[in-house]
């Protein structure tokens, strides 16, 4: 089990942290292809906030959003209209708001599972709140924030967060095994 003092990663493992940033960007591409308009930015932002140093978390969210926009406009054929571009920008701002909320939660001194859950929930509230606020100035459907739609977005993000945390735990355990074997070889 990962302990609180293992997260976020520190410069002692820059290769691992950089690989995680690249992984988050790649996950964004895969998840954008799979879910299109429901890319789990909350999961990507919350997990990045917990497992990466702040600057790298910002980079991960930026790359994830850029990758999502590229997939949307190049592969999925999003409309080339002002409101489509505005919604893309709003989603990017909401993703960064989610990251900021998750980072703010990290200041709490509690155990890791509670911190991770709180970072996720704070990020989700910030993300959905900002997108809901955007509906006051951007065109949107009447049911875009219905209970069933918001619950679906929450479910996609929760499953993605669980998957990302699981992958991180496996990677961290693998890193620990490698570090342990290198120590045994040197002794």
C-alpha positions, 0 to 999 in steps of 0.5 A, a space after each residue: 500500500 502506498 503511504 502518504 509520504 510517497 506522494 507526490 513524487 519528488 525530484 528524486 525520481 524525475 524519470 518516473 514523474 516525466 513518464 507519468 506526465 507522458 502517460 497522462 497525455 497518452 491516456 487523454 488521447 485514448 480516453 478522448 477517443 473512447 468517451 469524446 465529450 466526457 474525457 475524464 479531466 477530473 480524474 486526470 487532474 486529481 491523480 496528477 495533483 496527488 502523484 506529481 509535483 505541482 509544475 508537472 501536474 500543470 504540464 500533465 493537465 495542459 498536455 491532456 487538454 491539448 491532446 483532447 482538443 487535437 483528437 476532437 478537431 482532427 480525428 472526431 471532427 468537432 465542428 469548426 465554430 466559435 461556440 465549439 472553440 469556446 466550449 473547448 476553452 471552457 473545458 480547459 479552464 475547468 480542467 485547470 480549476 479541477 487541478 487547482 481544487 485538487 491541489 488545495 486539498 493536498 494541504 490537508 493532513 490526513 491519510 492517503 485514501 481520504 486525501 485522494 478522495 477529497 482531491 477527486 471530489 473537490 476537483 469534480 465540484 470545481 470542474 462541473 461548477 465551472 462548466 455549469 457557469 459557462 452555460 450562462 454565456 455559451 449555448 448548451 442543451 437543456 439536459 447537459 447538466 441533468 442528474 443522469 448526465 452529471 452522474 454519468 460524468 462522475 462515474 466515468 471520472 471515478 472509474 478513470 481515477 481508480 484505474 489511474 491510481 491502480 496503475 500508479 500503485 503498480 508502477 510505484 511498486 515496480 519502481 520499488 522492486 527495481 530500487 530494491 534489486 539495485 541495492 541488493 546488487 550493490 551490496 
